[in-house]
Amino acid sequence: MGNLKKAEARLVQLETALLVVLLSTMVSLSFLQVVLRHFGKGLLWADTLSRYLVLWVGFLGAALTAASNKHFAWEAAAQREDRTGHLMHVGAHLAAVVLAGFLARASWAYLLSEKADAQTLFTVAGAAFPEWVFVAAVPLGFFLVILHTAVRLAESAEKLKS
């Protein structure tokens, strides 16, 4: 369990760094758009890119809240430190993993359909990217939520044993 928690801690650091970069980019891009529009100009792609960045920031935030055990909880379980509370935590984490698994599977199917239709391109600052690259935040985000919640599930199950 120790190695798993260390690996997860490194993943959380990476997610946090990526979240800071994306959020800073989003805020800077929005500010730049406001300034440019004041002078009658603007970047055609900036609003769409900001929407995609919101998607990435949202899912990274969800993954980080799952890592800090604040994403899925039952208030009744959060208040208890006895066997019943640990059992409730196991049930809540298991339900969250299963539900996120279904959502990850559906979003993966959607991503594959977007990737198959690779003719949809999004141009950012003159460079064209397939749109599925930006939509990949959804299945990746659900996968990260599953990963972090599964670690919380293992911790809760370990507490239940003792």
Buried (B, 14 or more C-beta within 10 A) or exposed (E): EEEEEEEBEEBBEEBBEEBEEBBEBBEEBBEEBEEEEEEEEBBEBBEBBBEBBBBBBEBBBBBBBBBEBEBBBBEEBBEBEEEEBBBBBBBBBBBBBEBBBEBBEEBBEBBEEBBEEEEEEBEBEEEEBBBBEBBBBBBBBBBBBBBBBBBBBBBBBEBEEE
